[in-house]
Amino acid sequence: WPHDNNEIYDAFNRIFDCRGHGWSNLQSVHLNLPFANDEEFARLHAAIRFLMPIMPALAASSPIMDMRATGLLDNRMDVYRNNCKRIPSVTGLVIPEPVFSPEEYQEVILQQMYREIALFDSDAILQDEWLNARGAIARFDRNTIEVRVLDVQECPAADLAIVHAITGVLRGLCEEQWLSHESQRAFDTQSLHEILMRVVRDGENAEIGDPDYAKIFGFDGDVTAGALWRKLAGDSASYRCAVAPEVEQALDGILSHGSLSSRILCALGHDLSLPNVAPVYRELCNCLAEGHMFGA
């Protein structure tokens, strides 16, 4: 890497070996949401960690890796959660720990991470909050929380549609529409992680598998992540900002026809030969160039 910050990238490569997936081919949308003070940080962090397990049900777009359908709808997230496994505290369980003040975040998450990486980073190049690779990271240098579990989509309208839906639900959670702030804080990290892993595998078709989580949104028994999002989209309509018609249409398309991963697999059928895969991905390139949805 002959450009700016090359000493940082050299350190990452030396410690984690950046030749695999998920380093240069990041393929994600980073959503940064602001907080003004400690109270807003606590509410936003609680809401994000609570909603995070089902975010990839909307955003999964990486069903093929190395010309194979791996059985996961979100291969990017599976790679992401394992890229720093040499130092487990860097990524944790992807779902952030239940910490709700800057001081607690510094002590529980950042300092633990800095201590562990110091054994491999004697020049202290990576001792910064951006080392954190959880699915959402606090950026106290600019008072935002950065969400990192969203695969990039086929066109900007689709990216904005997903961000639009997620921010609407997060606003509702911060205002305690479905459950109290205290109840959000109480959800166990391991339980949220298990929901996330089911969604990484099955996308919108994943069974939530946690009756307490499903019950919060009015479901008795189990429910798929896709059905849950269709309900949440209706429940949170009043919390969403006004957007261009094509963004609303893109959201309707995703809720009706499934994640981009599902639409890609549908287009491919069971034929993963290059002559079949190449035209599908050429069409995805056309979607980006022309600004339209794929297979919806």
Disulfide bonds with the S-S distance in Angstrom:
none
